[in-house]
Amino acid sequence: MNQLDSASPTVRSGNVIDLRHTPAVSVTTVAVIDSQPVFRRGVRSLLGEDSAVAVIAEATDVVAAQQQLGERAPDVILCDLSMLAGDGSLAASYLHSKYPTSHVVVLADKDDAAELGDAVKQGARGYLMRSCTGKELKETVTAAASGQSLLSPAVASTLITELAKMARRSEHPDQGIGALSRREREVLALVAEGLNNRAIASRLYISENTVKNHVRNIHEKLGVHNRMEAVVRAVREGLLKIA
């Protein structure tokens, strides 16, 4: 997330907010890429209600978005699924290479596990239904900015099945990865089901902070940087059994 200098003003919804006498605040920057201008404006309007979120680009396609963003990488990129899945894989690869620190969330009309799974394999961290509420939109952006992978159980199942096939085809799996504790295995199994930290905490009757600590330990033990990599590594090493 970006820090706004307390000595510099920022512009939101056409109005200048003077921050010279206020402390620095952390702002999540967002780019919205969608072919429907009314939808884009609606997203901008809803996110604009939150002072901790700033839409810094709004474009009809990936090329136009890049022209607006330049070298500035937003924390979150909300992008139309059709631009990332299937024939849109090149666009997904471009976004990932151009803005490697940005978290891509696809905008979908329906919960199609195959298409959404394809987008995730191309680098998307999760998805958001177009029929979502304003609260869900803001929560998804906040979660994505913090690095959480947001997948439904159906999408997660599709990806895990594919990863399991890849693991079985691998002739030389990596060696020397530290074993996970029983609780860490339980957490990882629920991550593989597509549950977020809050849902995992509820399922295991532990606090959300405890789940975050377990996930952090899993990443360190498996030598990975995010939840999906952890699942891939666990499948390959036989630490996670997929039916």
C-alpha positions in Angstrom: 0.0 0.0 0.0 1.1 3.5 -0.7 1.8 6.2 1.9 0.4 9.6 1.3 2.7 12.3 2.4 1.1 14.5 5.1 2.5 17.6 3.5 1.0 16.9 0.1 -2.6 17.3 -1.0 -4.5 14.6 -2.8 -7.5 14.7 -5.1 -10.6 12.6 -4.6 -13.8 12.9 -6.6 -12.8 16.3 -8.0 -12.1 17.8 -4.6 -8.7 18.6 -3.1 -8.2 17.3 0.4 -5.6 19.2 2.4 -3.5 16.8 4.3 -0.8 19.2 5.5 -2.0 19.1 9.0 -2.9 15.4 9.2 -0.7 12.3 9.7 0.4 10.2 6.8 -2.3 7.6 5.9 -2.0 4.3 4.1 -4.0 4.2 0.8 -4.8 1.1 -1.3 -4.4 2.1 -5.0 -6.7 0.4 -7.5 -6.9 0.2 -11.3 -10.3 -0.9 -12.9 -10.1 -2.5 -16.3 -13.5 -3.3 -17.8 -15.2 -2.8 -21.1 -18.4 -1.4 -19.6 -18.0 2.3 -18.7 -21.1 2.4 -16.4 -19.8 -0.5 -14.4 -16.3 1.1 -14.1 -17.8 4.3 -12.9 -20.0 2.4 -10.4 -16.9 0.7 -9.0 -15.0 4.0 -8.8 -17.9 5.6 -7.0 -18.2 2.9 -4.4 -14.5 2.7 -3.7 -14.4 6.5 -3.6 -16.5 6.4 -0.5 -13.6 4.9 1.4 -10.8 7.3 2.2 -8.3 4.4 2.4 -8.8 3.5 -1.2 -8.0 5.5 -4.4 -8.8 4.5 -8.0 -5.8 5.7 -10.0 -6.7 4.3 -13.4 -10.0 3.4 -15.1 -9.8 1.9 -18.6 -11.6 -0.2 -21.2 -8.7 -2.6 -21.8 -5.2 -3.5 -20.6 -3.4 -1.3 -23.1 -5.4 1.8 -22.1 -4.8 1.0 -18.4 -1.1 0.8 -18.9 -1.1 4.2 -20.7 -2.7 5.7 -17.6 -0.6 3.9 -15.1 2.8 4.2 -16.7 5.3 2.7 -14.3 3.1 3.2 -11.3 1.9 -0.2 -10.0 -1.4 -0.2 -8.2 -1.9 -2.4 -5.2 -5.0 -4.1 -6.8 -6.0 -4.5 -10.4 -9.7 -5.3 -11.0 -10.0 -6.8 -14.5 -12.7 -8.2 -16.6 -12.4 -12.0 -16.7 -12.7 -12.0 -20.5 -9.4 -10.2 -20.7 -7.5 -12.8 -18.7 -9.0 -16.3 -19.3 -8.6 -18.3 -22.5 -7.5 -16.1 -25.3 -6.7 -13.4 -22.8 -3.8 -15.2 -21.3 -1.3 -12.8 -23.1 -3.0 -9.9 -21.3 -2.7 -11.7 -18.0 1.0 -12.4 -18.6 1.6 -8.8 -19.6 0.0 -7.5 -16.4 2.0 -9.9 -14.3 5.3 -9.0 -15.9 4.6 -5.2 -16.0 3.2 -4.9 -12.5 4.5 -7.9 -10.6 3.7 -6.4 -7.2 0.0 -5.8 -8.1 -2.7 -8.2 -7.1 -5.1 -9.0 -9.9 -8.7 -9.8 -9.1 -11.0 -10.8 -12.0 -14.5 -9.5 -12.4 -16.9 -12.3 -13.4 -20.5 -12.6 -14.5 -20.8 -16.1 -13.1 -18.9 -18.6 -11.0 -17.4 -20.6 -13.8 -14.7 -22.7 -12.2 -12.9 -23.6 -15.4 -12.6 -20.0 -16.7 -11.8 -18.5 -13.3 -9.3 -21.3 -12.7 -7.6 -20.4 -16.0 -7.4 -16.8 -15.0 -5.8 -17.7 -11.6 -3.3 -19.9 -13.4 -2.4 -16.8 -15.4 -1.7 -14.8 -12.3 -5.0 -13.6 -10.9 -5.3 -13.8 -7.1 -9.0 -14.1 -6.9 -12.3 -13.1 -8.3 -15.3 -10.8 -7.7 -18.8 -11.3 -9.0 -20.3 -8.3 -10.8 -23.4 -8.8 -8.7 -21.5 -8.2 -5.5 -22.5 -5.6 -3.0 -20.5 -2.4 -2.2 -19.3 -4.0 1.0 -18.1 -7.1 -0.7 -16.2 -5.0 -3.3 -14.4 -3.1 -0.6 -13.6 -6.2 1.5 -12.3 -8.0 -1.6 -10.0 -5.1 -2.5 -8.7 -4.8 1.0 -8.1 -8.6 1.2 -6.4 -8.7 -2.2 -4.1 -5.7 -1.3 -3.0 -7.6 1.8 -2.0 -10.6 -0.4 -4.9 -13.0 0.3 -6.0 -15.3 -2.4 -9.7 -15.2 -2.9 -11.1 -18.4 -4.4 -14.4 -20.2 -4.2 -14.3 -23.9 -3.2 -15.3 -24.8 -6.8 -12.4 -22.8 -8.4 -10.0 -24.1 -5.8 -11.0 -27.7 -6.5 -10.5 -27.2 -10.2 -7.0 -25.8 -9.6 -6.0 -28.4 -7.1 -7.1 -31.2 -9.4 -4.9 -29.7 -12.2 -2.0 -29.4 -9.8 -2.3 -32.9 -8.6 -2.1 -34.1 -12.2 1.0 -32.0 -12.7 2.5 -33.5 -9.5 1.9 -37.1 -10.7 3.6 -36.3 -14.0 6.7 -34.8 -12.2 9.6 -37.3 -12.3 11.9 -35.3 -10.0 10.0 -33.6 -7.2 11.9 -31.2 -5.0 13.4 -32.6 -1.8 14.4 -31.3 1.6 11.2 -29.4 2.6 10.5 -29.2 6.3 7.5 -31.1 7.6 4.4 -29.1 8.6 2.8 -29.5 12.0 -0.6 -31.2 12.3 -2.3 -27.9 12.7 -0.4 -26.4 9.8 -1.5 -29.3 7.6 -5.1 -28.6 8.7 -4.8 -25.0 7.8 -3.2 -25.7 4.4 -6.0 -28.2 3.6 -8.6 -25.5 4.2 -6.6 -23.1 2.1 -6.7 -25.6 -0.7 -10.5 -25.7 -0.3 -10.6 -21.9 -1.1 -11.3 -20.7 2.4 -10.0 -17.3 3.6 -8.4 -16.7 7.0 -11.7 -15.8 8.7 -13.5 -18.9 7.4 -10.5 -21.1 8.4 -10.5 -19.6 11.9 -14.2 -20.3 12.2 -13.8 -23.9 11.0 -10.9 -24.6 13.4 -12.3 -22.6 16.3 -9.1 -20.4 16.5 -8.5 -16.7 16.1 -7.9 -15.1 12.7 -4.5 -13.9 13.9 -3.6 -17.5 14.8 -4.5 -18.5 11.2 -2.3 -15.7 9.8 0.6 -17.0 11.9 0.1 -20.6 10.7 -0.1 -19.4 7.1 3.1 -17.4 7.6 4.9 -20.5 9.1 3.6 -22.6 6.2 5.1 -20.2 3.7 8.5 -20.2 5.5 8.7 -24.0 5.9 7.7 -24.6 2.3 9.9 -21.8 0.9 7.0 -20.1 -1.0 5.6 -16.5 -1.2 1.8 -17.0 -1.4 -1.0 -19.4 -0.6 -1.3 -21.0 -4.1 2.4 -21.7 -4.2 2.1 -23.4 -0.8 -0.6 -25.7 -2.1 1.4 -26.5 -5.2 4.5 -27.3 -3.1 2.5 -29.4 -0.7 0.9 -31.5 -3.4 4.2 -32.1 -5.1 5.8 -33.1 -1.8 3.0 -35.4 -0.7 2.2 -33.2 2.3 -1.3 -32.6 0.9 -3.4 -35.5 -0.5 -5.8 -34.7 -3.3 -8.5 -37.1 -4.2 
